[in-house]
Every structure is written in C-alpha cells, then in structure tokens.
Amino acid sequence: MKCIALAVAVLLVVCHVGFTYPTNDKVSYQGYKVFNLNIENENQRNFLIDFIENNNAGVSIWHQDFNSMDILVDPKTQMYFHNATMARGFRLKEVISNLQSLIDEEKPYEGDDSDEFNWTRYYELEDIYKFLDDILAKYPKVTEPFTIAQSYEGRTVRGIKISLKEGNPGIYIESNIHAREWITSATATWFINELLTSTDPEVRNLVENYDWYIVPVLNVDGFTYSHNKDRLWRKTRQPVAHSTCIGTDGNRNFDSYWMVNGASSNPCASDYAGPQANSEPEIKGESEFLSANKDKFNILLAFHCYSQMLLSPYGHTLELPPNNDDLEKVADAYAKAVINMPYKTEYTYGTSAGAMYYAPGSTIDFAYNEADIKITYTIEMRDTGLHGFVLPPTHILPNCKETMAGIVALVKEAQNLGYMKPKYL
C-alpha cells in the first residue's frame, strides 16, 4: 500500500473563498460543492493552477496528491468551473453536493456543562480544557500539565504528560495545528482517556513503558474561530502586516527549510508560511519545547485530516531521509493494523513531498531535522473525500479505535527496529 514517490510541484493557492453571512454571523457554505478531479498531464495541472489563481474568490483546494485534487467551488463559479474543466478533458466527480448540509449535521451541542465528556460529538476549546483539568485531578500521580505557548489572542496552548515510571522513552503528539481538522483533537482526547482507563494489554504496554506528551489543540485561536465563525478556517489568527488577510499556516511556519518551495508568500493563501519562520507564537513555542526536550522524544506524531495517509519526512525535497526504509516499515505496520480492524480502512504512506506535495517548514520536518526525532509522521486521518474536513461525529469513535490500533503497531515496529531506547541514558 505504499504511495509512489512522485513530485507534485503545484502551487497551493488555497485562498479564502467568498462567503455569505447569515443572521448568526457564521460563515455559510450553502450551495458550495466539492469536486474531485483526476489530473492526467501537466497541461491539466497548469490549467488548474491558473484557474484557481484567477478565481480564488470562489475556488479553493481542499486536498491534492500526485494525480488528483479535491476542489471547493462556490455557487457562482460552479457552471464556469464545470464547463471549463470538462472542455479540457478532466474527469470530474462531485463528492459533496452542499457543504453546508454536512456542517449542519455536526449539530452544535445543546446540553449543559454537567454532561460527561464523550466522543459522540465535537467539543470546543473550553470543553477540552475542562476535560484535561478533570483528567489531571483524577490521575494526579501519573499526569502533569505542560504549556507550549500563549497564542496571539492570549489563549494558553496546553499539553498533558502521562508517565507511569521514570526512564521511559517519550512520544509526542501534536493535534489541531490546522483549525478545521476537528477529528484530530477528538482523537487526541480519546487517546488520553484510553491510555489511563483501558485494560487492553496492548494499551497498557503503551502507557507503562512510554511517556506520552499530548497537545490536543495547538492552534487554539484558529480552532476557536472555526467553532464560532468559520467552520473551514485553517490558519492561525495573527494579523499580517501590510495585508487585510489574517493568519499563517502553522504547518509551514517551522524553522526547517522554511519557504524553500511548496508554501505561499501570499498572506491570503491558506498555506501562507508567514513573514518569517517562527512568526506564530504557537509554532515558536512548540519549536522551543521540542528542542529543549529533544532527548526525551523518540517518536513524534502530528494528527491531521484528511486522506488516510502516513506522511514521513521530507516535505521540502524528494530526496529520501537516511532511514527511509525503516520509516516505511513502521508506516506499513500502522497501515496493516488499521486495515485489519472491522472498519477495513485503508491507509497509504510515503514521504510528504513524494506522496502528497511539498510542505517545507512542517512539524515533522522540524522534528526530524532539528530535534533529532527520527520516527515522525503526519497521520492524515479519515476520510478520503466523501466528507473531507467535515467528518460526521459518527466517525469519531471508529477513527479513534483504528488510530489506537495503528499506533500500537507503529510503536511496536519502532521498538523492533531499535528506535525506542531512551535517548538520554
């Protein structure tokens, strides 16, 4: 199930689309459609690049890899988009007919604060932090809080450490660096709870023999904005000098081959890399935390969605890292464990640049290149485009369970290959 390493030198012009504002002042995506397009040659690819650049008020890329794109199109542009692509021989498939209907199905919570935290719905930041507080109070001997940063808007980026004994190798999990990817923080909170409550021998092995450092929401400002204003918001919320556009893509802002290729210098693009590396306080804070504690971490996992892929370094080049064979073996173990679950979810894998697109300045490249963490992946969770970023709550628990199965296998294979010895002994 290995992805073919193939360059995708495509400009990610994922600009903010034109919106309408209903009475509740939330962005509406009524009538917006998502189309999947197969790309068969460079002429088609170049046409799409030009089309998106010229119509970026109504068109944005949701996902791309080496032979296809998922593109969100507003109602006013749909007829033009359909005619233009069909005339050039694209194979076009409508995968989401009305994006707002999917958003509406997420059903905002209408209960009260006394309700027990569960994984049948998506939670806002204050609920997630209350969950962390409850966990810390319930398990004070094996958990402790840590802080990554204060965000631009003044929110604390919080993490939790779970450790049952001294001397364990460490595993770091980052979640929700992209605001709209709600399934990631839902999975991270479930994972925290499962480590502390499960009686499964495989899970007990994970919690007893490894230290876990988990950040459920890194992009706290963007995550809050995605709940309160724009469900599809991706970036941070720090203003950009000399631009009316807001925010930076945190996963292009790390000081590791920053802006060498594959990221945008356009502040209005959703893959905007920022005015300089580490310009975002959340990214600067995480960089400093990883660097200061690099002797504690043997594995780093960055939770993302969507596409059901494991992406390993490098994101800035098609060159393969020195331990690429081992990275593929570990990713293969994850993929096999997941497909053996009852859901039969298929994951593929490869390097970030080779299997999907160039992504310089990413978390995994920083971890690998600058923090000496040699087993590191972006885990792109469910699904493959049927719902995209707006994954229904009914998928939360299945996604959580297959993520646990995958991580159990991933850690076991990393252990077999000799990567899990404590780095500081």
C-alpha positions in Angstrom: 0.0 0.0 0.0 3.0 2.2 -0.5 2.4 5.5 -2.3 4.5 6.1 -5.3 7.1 8.8 -4.6 6.3 11.4 -7.2 6.8 15.2 -7.2 3.8 17.4 -7.0 5.2 20.8 -7.7 1.9 22.5 -7.6 1.2 26.0 -6.2 -1.2 25.6 -3.3 -3.4 28.6 -3.9 -5.9 27.7 -1.3 -7.2 31.2 -0.9 -10.1 32.3 1.3 -13.3 31.9 -0.7 -16.2 34.3 -0.9 -18.7 33.9 1.9 -22.2 34.8 2.9 -23.2 35.7 6.4 -26.5 34.5 7.9 -28.1 36.1 10.9 -26.0 34.2 13.4 -22.9 35.8 11.7 -21.3 32.5 10.9 -19.9 31.8 7.5 -22.4 29.9 5.4 -21.3 27.4 2.8 -24.8 26.9 1.4 -24.6 25.6 -2.2 -20.8 25.1 -2.1 -19.7 21.9 -3.8 -16.6 19.8 -3.6 -15.3 18.2 -6.9 -12.7 15.5 -7.3 -10.6 15.9 -10.5 -8.1 13.4 -11.9 -5.0 15.1 -13.3 -3.6 13.2 -16.3 -1.0 15.6 -17.6 0.9 18.8 -17.0 -1.4 20.8 -19.2 -4.3 20.0 -17.0 -2.3 20.7 -13.9 -1.2 24.1 -15.2 -4.7 25.0 -16.2 -6.0 24.3 -12.7 -3.2 26.4 -11.2 -4.2 29.3 -13.5 -7.9 28.8 -12.9 -7.6 28.9 -9.1 -5.3 31.9 -9.2 -7.8 33.8 -11.4 -10.9 32.8 -9.5 -9.6 32.5 -6.0 -12.6 34.3 -4.5 -14.7 31.3 -5.3 -12.4 28.3 -5.6 -10.0 26.6 -3.1 -8.1 23.4 -2.9 -9.2 21.0 -0.2 -6.8 18.3 -0.9 -4.3 17.2 -3.5 -1.8 14.4 -4.3 0.2 13.5 -7.3 -2.8 12.6 -9.6 -5.9 14.3 -8.2 -7.3 17.3 -6.5 -10.4 18.0 -4.4 -11.6 21.5 -5.1 -14.3 23.5 -3.2 -16.3 25.8 -5.6 -18.8 28.4 -4.6 -22.3 28.5 -6.3 -21.5 31.5 -8.6 -18.4 29.8 -10.1 -19.7 26.3 -10.5 -21.1 26.5 -14.0 -18.0 28.2 -15.3 -15.8 25.7 -13.4 -17.7 22.7 -14.8 -17.7 23.9 -18.4 -14.0 24.9 -18.3 -12.8 21.6 -16.8 -15.0 19.4 -19.0 -13.8 21.2 -22.1 -10.2 20.3 -21.2 -10.9 16.6 -20.7 -11.0 16.4 -16.9 -12.7 13.5 -15.3 -14.9 15.4 -12.8 -16.8 13.9 -9.9 -19.0 15.7 -7.5 -18.2 14.4 -4.0 -20.1 16.9 -1.8 -23.2 18.5 -3.2 -23.9 21.0 -0.5 -21.2 21.6 2.1 -23.4 23.5 4.5 -25.7 20.4 4.9 -22.7 18.5 6.2 -21.8 21.3 8.6 -25.4 21.4 9.8 -25.3 17.6 10.5 -22.5 18.2 13.1 -25.2 19.6 15.4 -23.7 22.0 17.8 -24.0 20.9 21.5 -27.2 21.9 23.3 -26.7 20.3 26.7 -25.2 21.8 29.8 -21.7 21.8 31.4 -22.6 18.9 33.7 -22.8 16.4 30.9 -20.0 13.9 30.8 -17.3 14.4 28.1 -17.7 11.7 25.4 -16.8 11.1 21.8 -20.2 11.3 20.1 -19.8 15.0 19.2 -17.1 17.6 18.7 -16.1 19.9 21.6 -14.9 23.5 21.8 -11.7 24.5 23.4 -13.0 25.3 26.9 -14.6 21.9 27.0 -11.4 20.2 26.0 -9.5 22.1 28.7 -12.1 21.2 31.3 -11.6 17.5 30.2 -7.8 18.0 30.8 -8.4 19.5 34.2 -10.7 16.6 35.1 -8.0 14.1 34.0 -5.3 15.9 35.9 -7.4 15.9 39.1 -8.4 12.2 38.7 -4.9 10.9 37.9 -2.5 13.2 39.8 0.2 10.7 40.3 0.7 9.8 36.6 -0.2 13.0 34.8 1.1 16.5 34.8 0.3 19.6 32.7 2.7 21.5 30.5 2.4 24.7 28.5 3.6 25.2 24.9 2.8 28.9 24.4 0.4 31.8 24.7 -1.4 32.4 21.5 -1.7 35.7 19.7 -5.1 36.2 21.2 -3.9 35.3 24.6 -5.0 31.7 25.0 -2.8 29.1 26.6 -1.6 26.2 24.4 -1.8 23.3 26.9 -0.5 19.8 26.9 -0.6 16.8 29.2 2.2 14.4 30.1 1.3 10.8 31.1 4.1 8.8 32.7 3.9 5.8 35.0 7.6 5.5 35.7 10.9 7.2 35.2 13.3 6.3 32.4 10.7 5.7 29.7 11.3 6.9 26.1 8.9 9.6 25.1 6.2 10.0 22.3 4.9 13.5 21.4 1.5 14.0 19.8 0.5 17.3 18.2 -3.1 17.9 17.2 -5.2 20.6 15.5 -2.4 22.7 14.1 -4.9 23.2 11.3 -8.1 24.6 12.9 -10.7 22.9 10.8 -9.5 19.4 11.4 -11.7 18.7 14.4 -11.4 14.9 14.2 -7.8 15.3 15.4 -8.5 16.8 18.8 -11.4 14.4 19.3 -9.0 11.6 18.7 -6.3 13.1 20.9 -8.6 13.4 23.9 -10.0 9.9 23.4 -6.4 8.6 23.2 -5.5 10.4 26.5 -8.6 8.8 28.2 -7.8 5.4 26.8 -4.2 5.4 28.0 -5.5 6.0 31.5 -8.5 3.7 31.6 -8.0 0.8 29.2 -7.4 -2.7 30.4 -6.3 -3.9 27.0 -2.8 -5.4 27.4 -1.5 -3.7 24.2 -2.7 -0.3 25.5 -1.3 -1.0 29.0 2.1 -1.7 27.4 2.0 1.7 25.7 1.2 3.6 28.9 3.5 1.6 31.2 6.6 1.6 29.0 6.5 5.0 27.3 6.0 8.6 28.4 3.3 10.5 26.4 3.2 14.2 25.7 0.0 15.2 24.1 -1.2 18.6 22.9 -4.9 18.3 21.9 -5.2 21.7 20.3 -2.1 23.6 19.1 -3.8 26.3 17.0 -6.1 27.4 19.8 -7.1 30.7 18.2 -7.9 29.2 14.8 -9.8 26.3 16.5 -12.0 28.7 18.4 -12.6 30.7 15.3 -13.6 27.5 13.4 -16.3 26.8 16.0 -17.6 30.4 16.4 -17.3 31.9 12.9 -15.9 29.8 10.0 -16.1 26.0 10.1 -13.4 25.7 7.4 -10.8 28.1 8.9 -7.3 26.6 8.8 -4.7 29.1 9.8 -3.7 30.9 13.0 -5.4 34.3 13.8 -2.4 36.7 13.9 -2.8 39.6 11.6 -0.3 40.0 8.7 1.4 43.4 8.3 0.5 45.2 5.1 -2.4 42.8 4.3 -6.1 42.6 5.2 -5.8 38.8 5.4 -5.4 37.1 8.7 -3.3 34.2 9.8 -0.5 31.8 8.9 -0.4 28.1 8.1 1.4 26.8 11.2 2.5 23.7 9.4 4.6 25.8 7.0 6.0 28.1 9.7 8.6 26.0 11.4 12.3 26.9 11.1 13.3 23.9 9.0 13.8 24.6 5.3 11.2 27.4 5.7 9.8 28.7 2.3 12.3 26.7 0.1 9.3 25.6 -2.0 5.7 24.5 -1.8 4.4 27.2 0.5 2.9 30.5 -0.3 4.2 34.0 0.3 0.6 35.3 -0.3 -0.9 36.3 3.1 -4.4 35.4 1.7 -3.5 31.8 0.8 -4.2 29.2 3.4 -0.7 27.7 3.0 0.8 31.1 3.7 4.1 30.4 5.5 4.2 33.6 7.5 6.5 36.7 7.2 9.4 34.6 8.7 9.9 31.3 10.3 8.5 31.0 13.9 6.5 34.2 13.4 3.5 32.5 15.1 3.8 32.2 18.9 2.2 28.7 18.9 4.9 27.5 16.5 7.7 29.2 18.2 6.6 27.8 21.5 6.3 24.2 20.2 9.7 24.5 18.4 11.4 25.6 21.7 9.6 22.9 23.7 10.7 20.2 21.2 14.3 21.5 21.1 14.6 21.8 24.9 13.2 18.3 25.4 14.6 16.5 22.3 16.4 14.0 24.5 13.0 12.8 25.8 11.3 12.1 22.5 11.8 9.0 20.3 8.6 9.5 18.2 6.5 12.5 17.1 3.1 12.1 15.5 1.2 15.1 14.0 -2.5 14.4 13.8 -4.2 15.8 10.6 -7.0 15.1 8.2 -7.9 14.1 5.6 -6.7 11.3 3.1 -5.9 8.3 5.2 -2.1 8.5 4.8 1.1 8.4 6.8 3.5 11.0 5.6 7.1 10.9 6.7 10.0 13.4 6.1 10.9 15.1 3.9 8.4 17.7 3.0 10.9 20.1 1.4 12.6 17.8 -1.1 12.0 14.5 -2.9 15.3 13.3 -1.5 14.7 10.4 0.9 15.9 10.5 4.5 18.7 8.2 5.6 16.3 5.9 7.5 13.5 5.9 4.9 13.4 2.1 4.7 12.7 1.9 8.5 10.1 4.7 8.2 8.3 2.7 5.5 8.4 -0.4 7.7 6.9 1.4 10.6 4.2 3.1 8.5 3.4 -0.3 6.9 2.8 -1.8 10.3 0.4 1.1 11.1 -1.5 0.6 7.8 -1.8 -3.2 8.2 -3.1 -2.9 11.7 -5.7 -0.4 10.7 -7.0 -2.4 7.7 -7.3 -5.4 9.9 -9.8 -3.6 12.1 -13.6 -4.3 11.4 -13.9 -0.9 9.5 -11.3 -2.1 6.9 -10.0 1.5 6.5 -7.1 1.6 4.1 -4.1 3.8 4.7 -1.3 4.5 2.3 2.1 6.1 3.1 5.2 7.8 1.7 7.2 10.9 2.1 5.3 14.1 2.4 6.8 15.6 -0.8 6.7 12.3 -2.7 3.2 11.0 -1.7 1.3 14.3 -1.5 3.0 17.6 -2.1 5.9 19.8 -1.0 5.4 21.0 2.6 8.5 22.8 3.9 8.5 24.2 7.4 6.3 21.5 8.7 6.2 19.9 12.2 7.6 16.6 11.0 10.5 18.1 9.2 11.4 20.3 12.2 11.2 17.2 14.4 13.3 15.1 12.2 15.9 17.7 11.1 16.2 20.0 14.1 15.0 17.9 17.1 16.6 14.6 16.2 13.3 12.6 16.3 13.8 10.0 13.7 10.4 8.3 13.8 8.0 11.1 12.9 4.8 11.2 10.8 1.9 13.3 9.8 -1.1 11.0 10.2 -3.8 12.1 7.8 -7.0 10.6 9.3 -10.4 9.9 7.8 -11.7 10.1 5.2 -10.7 10.2 1.5 -13.0 13.0 0.5 -16.6 11.9 0.9 -16.9 14.3 3.9 -13.4 15.8 3.9 -12.8 18.2 6.8 -16.4 18.0 7.9 -16.3 14.4 9.2 -19.6 13.4 10.8 -19.5 12.7 14.6 -20.4 9.0 13.9 -16.9 8.6 12.6 -15.2 9.8 15.8 -15.1 6.5 17.7 -14.2 4.3 14.7 -11.4 6.7 13.8 -10.2 6.7 17.4 -10.1 3.0 17.7 -8.2 2.4 14.4 -5.8 5.2 15.4 -5.0 3.3 18.6 -4.5 0.0 16.7 -2.2 1.8 14.3 -0.2 3.5 17.0 0.2 0.2 18.9 1.6 -1.4 15.8 3.7 1.7 14.9 5.4 1.8 18.3 6.0 -2.0 18.4 7.7 -1.9 15.0 9.8 1.1 16.0 10.8 -0.8 19.1 11.7 -3.9 17.0 13.9 -1.6 14.8 15.8 -0.2 17.8 14.3 3.3 17.9 12.8 3.2 21.4 15.8 3.1 23.6 15.8 6.1 26.0 17.9 8.8 24.3 19.2 10.4 27.5 20.7 7.3 29.1 
